Amino acid sequence: MNNFIKSMLMKKGFLFIGFISIAAIAGAQTVKDTVNSTVYVTKDSRYDLLVKKKAEINKKAADARKPTQGFRIQVLNTTDRNQALAAKSKLLSQYPEHKTYLMYQAPYFKIRIGNFVEKKDAEDLKRQLARMFPTGVFVIPSEIETKPKEEKDDSK
């Protein structure tokens, strides 16, 4: 037999014996009689409050993700991606309070802005945007993202 194979078998044998020894030592611990022992666990009442608060937060987040019918303003419809990105950057810098969307529907890039529940609010912003984008600005019915309503804190 080859010397290399013999040395490998010896190493594996020593490892096996070592693992068996460790297992025997670890299993040789003494076990006390715990039949008559009692363990009492008390739960802090603040955990219930935290669980309730987390459930409320999760519900609000789920409600915020539900799409609602509303309006957005379409400011650009182009096949030029660079032009669309430039328009989006311009809107983000001029109107940071409104969310801006870049949509692609082959072969067109569409830039839309806002999440308006009322068409009147969208029309107000449309008049301002028409000066920046003279090629045509339209109010489009869309599914919009709404923020959950703030609840008043009466605990004070």
Secondary structure as GFF3:
##gff-version 3
##sequence-region A 1 156
A	DSSP	alpha_helix	3	27	.	.	.	ID=ss1
A	DSSP	alpha_helix	46	65	.	.	.	ID=ss2
A	DSSP	beta_strand	68	78	.	.	.	ID=ss3
A	DSSP	alpha_helix	81	94	.	.	.	ID=ss4
A	DSSP	beta_strand	100	105	.	.	.	ID=ss5
A	DSSP	beta_strand	108	116	.	.	.	ID=ss6
A	DSSP	alpha_helix	119	132	.	.	.	ID=ss7
A	DSSP	beta_strand	138	144	.	.	.	ID=ss8
###
